[in-house]
């Protein structure tokens, strides 16, 4: 236990590697180099740890037995081989990566990504040697650093890179306290299949496993599935699962809307639980193909070109098991009221798939100050939920510290309890019938149903672009409200 690595030591060690890159590489590119090297070091140190144990128990020949090792590392591709290369270090690193991927093609194909390791202008030999020496200062064996502890360190590094890289961070990082809330509400069970169609670095999938571990429930029989359009980010997600000790996962690089990866008998595969934070209102997608989708994902309608939110929404709904299926999706508030999606929203509400809408506080959408919402749907609602939608106004359930917003455990518990109770709660939750929502022209704006008189006003530190986007959304909402009022007053001209 003398070499056991503490949490603070691990975090300092991991961030120290990034500091070495600061004068050579933009912050947004750190992950392209640090994550593969960290993963390489872990594979190597566990390989050596397994070898020592096997030799001690069964003699020298045991090191070569296939069953001795979790992953194969060919001769010439060990950490020491690369560390001792005198020049062309990037070429040696790249060769080791490809050799390891080839030797473990069923599990590790493409996992190290396609970083430009041989670009000496960006990564001179001196810098790479400094990185290798830095990582060599600690032995990342399982004895020194159990899987969950290294996995948590990896999550720390993902967040640090997100903090440094600005708005692009949302594509691979979702505020983990929001993820924990979503997991707490859906309550994964042993033996279930869990899916994230826009999985980023796999944080939502891993949170589901963490939930089961915390509940002392069997988690090794849970199957995880994810798809991620960014090749590097999908590789990070795979590394993240492995470093957390998860073996039963399938994360695929690809475009979920254009080419969904999980198909059975010509139809979308069905999952027990879906967690997702789809990209916010993207406009670069193939709307024409979706309008004639072979998998029937346009059953609510075809979204406008400028906002693909309901395309992801319908994909998720189509991916839920018809009996056990349930989902929690993090969306911008616009999906609740935008006029251009009104017909799809009406069909969704009438289908009685929608179970709960939760408004969460500002700054919880990563690196954006706008408020987000969590939408929960269920293929088969409990009888007492049928014909109703629960609205929860949790915008004040947030803690802001050091320019960061998070949900504290008490916030998560309060919101999750309100969802579990599925009943009116003064100024916090409202159980609303579909008929009442229809009277409000199928608007899902939370303040229509839950009144919150708090006068807490968050500090507005948004960019001009974010303020403009919020202004557009509020303008649309105001127009809709005006039209409703005008209609109630007899349809007078504006």
Buried (B, 14 or more C-beta within 10 A) or exposed (E): EEEEBEEEEBBEBBBEBBEBBEEEBEBBBBBBBBBBBBBBBBBBBBBBBBBEBBBEEEEEEBBEEEEBBBBBBEEEBBBEBBBEBEEBBBBBBBBBBEBBBEBBEEBBEBBBBEBBBBEBEBBBBEBBBBBBEBBEEBBBBBEBBBBBBBBBBBBBBBBBBBBBBEEEBBBBBBBBBBBBBBBBBBBBBEEBBBBBBBBBBBBBBBBBBBBBEEEEBEBEEBBBBBBBBBEBBBBBBBBBBBBBBBEBBBBBBBBBBEEBBBEEEEEBBBBBBBBBBBBBBBEEBBBEEBEEBEBEBBBBBBBBEEBBBBBBBBBBBBBBBEEBBBBBBBBBBBBBBBBEBBEBBBBBBBEBBBBBBBBBBBBBBBBBBBBBBBBBBBBBBEEEBEEBBBBBBBBBBBEEEEEEBBBEEEBBBBBBEBBEEBEBBEEBBBBBEBEBBEEBBBBBBBEBBBEBEEEEEBEEEBEEEBEEBBEEBEEBBEEBBEBBEEEEEEEEEE
